[in-house]
Amino acid sequence: MLEAIQLTILVDKETPSNVLESYTFSFKYSGTRGDVGTRLESLSLDPVGCVADMKTAQTARTGLEMIVRRLITLSAFL
């Protein structure tokens, strides 16, 4: 299962150690690891602290849109 994805914004691709911003998308699942019935329960965006509940397909879509919009808004301040 996918636990997290990190998005890193660099100042210059030639100097990857010079990180401007970094965001981590963390995934939480219901059930136990390896269980066939395991489903995505929530998605959180750190360091923003935004959490999207994934109980239904509609709330999953709405939650993902909310997180992406917040990320776009935060990136606009660059």
Backbone torsions as a table, in degrees:
resi	resn	phi	psi	omega
1	MET	NA	145.2	177.4
2	LEU	-76.5	124.8	-179.1
3	GLU	-97.9	-36.7	-178.0
4	ALA	-162.7	155.6	173.1
5	ILE	-131.0	135.6	180.0
6	GLN	-112.9	130.3	176.4
7	LEU	-109.3	119.6	-177.8
8	THR	-117.5	131.2	179.1
9	ILE	-105.0	120.5	-177.3
10	LEU	-101.0	151.4	175.0
11	VAL	-73.6	-43.0	-178.1
12	ASP	-144.3	130.1	-177.9
13	LYS	-66.1	-18.7	178.8
14	GLU	-77.6	-19.4	178.4
15	THR	-125.2	79.5	-176.1
16	PRO	-65.9	-13.2	177.9
17	SER	-78.1	-14.1	179.6
18	ASN	-92.4	82.4	-175.9
19	VAL	-88.3	129.2	178.5
20	LEU	-85.3	-50.3	179.1
21	GLU	-146.1	155.2	177.8
22	SER	-143.1	131.9	179.6
23	TYR	-125.5	140.8	178.3
24	THR	-120.2	121.2	174.1
25	PHE	-94.1	116.4	-178.5
26	SER	-108.6	138.0	-177.6
27	PHE	-112.2	134.4	177.5
28	LYS	-120.2	133.9	-176.0
29	TYR	-114.5	152.7	173.0
30	SER	-88.9	152.7	-179.5
31	GLY	84.3	-172.4	-178.4
32	THR	-103.1	159.3	-179.4
33	ARG	-61.3	132.3	179.3
34	GLY	88.2	-7.1	179.1
35	ASP	-74.5	135.4	-177.9
36	VAL	-64.5	-32.2	-177.6
37	GLY	-85.3	8.8	-178.8
38	THR	-67.2	133.0	179.4
39	ARG	-131.5	155.0	177.1
40	LEU	-66.8	124.9	-176.6
41	GLU	-99.3	-43.0	179.5
42	SER	-155.9	160.5	178.3
43	LEU	-131.8	129.1	179.6
44	SER	-123.9	151.8	179.7
45	LEU	-118.1	114.5	178.1
46	ASP	-106.2	143.9	9.4
47	PRO	-89.8	7.7	-177.2
48	VAL	-67.0	-35.1	179.7
49	GLY	85.1	16.9	179.0
50	CYS	-84.4	130.8	-180.0
51	VAL	-123.8	130.7	177.9
52	ALA	-110.9	123.3	178.5
53	ASP	-81.0	136.4	-174.6
54	MET	-115.7	40.2	-176.7
55	LYS	-64.1	-40.6	179.3
56	THR	-128.0	168.3	179.6
57	ALA	-61.9	-38.6	-179.1
58	GLN	-67.4	-44.3	179.0
59	THR	-68.5	-30.8	176.5
60	ALA	-64.0	-46.3	-179.9
61	ARG	-63.5	-46.0	179.8
62	THR	-62.7	-42.5	179.8
63	GLY	-64.5	-43.5	178.3
64	LEU	-64.5	-40.9	177.2
65	GLU	-61.9	-40.5	180.0
66	MET	-62.7	-43.7	-179.5
67	ILE	-66.7	-43.2	179.6
68	VAL	-64.7	-40.5	178.4
69	ARG	-63.8	-40.6	178.5
70	ARG	-65.2	-39.3	178.0
71	LEU	-63.8	-41.2	178.4
72	ILE	-63.9	-43.2	179.7
73	THR	-61.9	-45.5	179.8
74	LEU	-64.3	-38.9	179.7
75	SER	-68.7	-25.4	-179.7
76	ALA	-65.3	-22.6	-179.5
77	PHE	-78.7	-4.5	-178.5
78	LEU	-66.4	NA	NA
